[in-house]
């Protein structure tokens, strides 16, 4: 249902945009087609990935099956759980040098030799 709604929305916006570009603004067929298809594809992507009642039912089943896990469509809880995961060590803590230090770039280097910062 979401994909059909997205296709209808993309068509409703894409065809008039193509007509506007081609007839009113005198764009070539290729440019009008690419522009209208791009806008239509963007609308399709946004509408087709929206949530509906079936997603709410899936979240309820997810909570029932695994109550300790965050719901699949609860992006805030999912982002919080991912934010607490440890990442790779960076910098000098694990003995690696920063990229600038490996390339010989120092903070005192100026774009022009002898230039003074303002």
C-alpha positions in Angstrom: 0.0 0.0 0.0 2.8 2.4 0.9 4.6 1.8 -2.5 1.4 2.4 -4.4 0.8 5.6 -2.5 4.4 6.6 -3.2 4.1 5.9 -6.9 0.9 7.9 -7.1 2.4 10.8 -5.3 5.6 10.7 -7.4 3.4 10.7 -10.6 1.2 13.5 -9.4 4.3 15.7 -8.8 6.6 14.4 -11.5 4.3 14.8 -14.6 3.3 18.5 -13.9 6.9 19.3 -13.2 7.9 17.7 -16.5 5.2 19.7 -18.3 6.4 22.9 -16.6 10.0 22.4 -17.5 9.4 21.3 -21.0 6.6 23.6 -22.1 7.0 26.7 -20.0 10.7 26.9 -19.4 11.6 25.3 -22.8 13.9 22.7 -21.4 15.0 19.8 -23.5 13.1 16.6 -23.1 16.1 14.9 -21.6 16.6 17.6 -19.0 13.0 17.8 -18.1 12.8 14.0 -17.8 15.8 13.7 -15.6 14.7 16.6 -13.3 11.1 15.3 -13.0 12.3 11.7 -12.5 14.7 12.8 -9.8 12.0 14.7 -7.9 9.6 11.8 -8.4 12.2 9.3 -7.1 12.8 11.4 -4.1 9.1 11.6 -3.3 8.8 7.9 -3.9 11.7 7.1 -1.5 10.3 9.3 1.3 6.7 8.1 1.0 7.5 4.4 0.4 9.7 4.2 3.6 7.0 5.7 5.9 5.5 3.8 8.7 2.0 2.4 8.7 -0.3 0.2 10.9 1.6 -2.9 9.9 4.8 -1.5 11.3 3.1 -0.8 14.6 1.9 -4.4 14.7 5.4 -5.6 14.0 6.8 -3.5 16.8 4.2 -5.0 19.2 5.2 -8.5 18.2 8.9 -7.5 18.5 8.4 -6.3 22.1 6.5 -9.4 23.0 9.1 -11.8 21.6 12.1 -9.9 23.0 11.2 -7.4 25.7 14.8 -6.5 26.4 15.5 -5.3 22.9 14.5 -1.9 21.5 11.6 -1.9 19.0 12.7 -1.9 15.4 11.0 1.4 14.5 12.0 3.2 17.7 15.0 5.0 16.2 15.8 7.1 19.3 16.2 4.1 21.5 18.1 2.3 18.8 20.5 5.2 18.5 21.0 5.4 22.2 21.8 1.7 22.4 24.3 2.1 19.6 25.8 5.2 21.1 26.8 3.3 24.2 28.7 0.6 22.3 32.5 1.0 22.6 34.3 2.0 19.4 37.9 1.5 18.3 40.6 3.1 20.2 42.0 6.2 18.5 45.0 8.4 18.7 48.1 7.8 20.9 46.3 5.5 23.4 46.9 2.5 21.2 50.3 3.7 19.8 49.1 4.9 16.4 49.9 8.4 15.3 47.4 10.8 13.9 47.3 11.1 10.1 48.7 14.6 10.2 51.6 13.6 12.3 52.4 10.7 9.9 52.4 13.1 6.9 54.7 15.7 8.7 52.0 18.4 9.1 52.4 20.5 12.2 50.1 23.2 13.6 52.7 25.9 13.1 53.0 25.3 9.3 51.5 28.2 7.3 50.4 28.2 3.7 53.0 30.8 2.9 56.4 30.6 4.5 56.9 33.5 6.9 53.2 34.3 7.1 51.8 35.4 10.4 48.3 34.6 11.6 46.0 37.6 12.0 
